[in-house]
């Protein structure tokens, strides 16, 4: 990786992808200034825009103000906001959703979140919040993501949300239907860290790769996963931290835990990618 973007790289065509903001608005603003993307540079966000950090409402407004320049996929904390707003779940200790829920335009903010995608695929780069199952290629991932997105945008979206929580089924099966099918899609895209070689998910451990239970490995290390031919960008895994490989990038560097906020300029050539980081003062 280089320290500066070479003149031959068109910055307007290489998106700047951010890891989990989690309501850390001040570090986000500093990171944006430091990365200094051109006015036409697409800005991508790998989910968990809000919650746990001190300025969830301000962060959400900053992203919304970017308009079509921002490409967002939803993370588990963003979906948790929808569940709390719908009265399906109570805020957890440490949640910082009150300002959003009490905002005069709270209904509009919730609608904006509810209509965001859960996966994005462009120029051979697949962005999700947590990961994908080894049986899914990029096309199938986007098709399944679209199923979940349609359900979350439908009039009965609250019923859909209520049915998503739970760890079973813990593996994919093409014959799955209804709530069980959507639950597996949701868990893979927004919660997965470890799975077996045949795609059985595990949700009890949130430590680093060394914390994998016997028989489980990080989802991206499954040898024959069908997304090996594309580049995947994700967040969600603060204990893993910043991980940069040619075709797998984790950008959750734990800002909300007092570590760093990271962004990467996603040029097609891995050797030309630029990582920008800022330190985060908050500690949880």
Secondary structure, 3 states (H helix, E strand, C coil): CCCCCCCCCCCCCCCEEECCCCCCHHHHHHHHHHHCCCCCCCEEECCCCCCCCCCHHHHHHHHHHCHHHEEEECCHHHHHHHHHHCCCCCCCCCCCCHHHHHCCCHHHHHHHHHCCECEEEECCEEEECCCCCCCCCHHHHHHHHHHHHHHHHCCCHHHHHHHHCCCCCCCCCCCCCHHHHHHHHHHHHHCCCEECCCCCEECCCCCCHHHCCCCCEEHHHCCCCCCCCCEEEECCCCCCCCEECCCEEECCCCHHHCCEEEEEECCCCHHHCEEEEEECCCCC
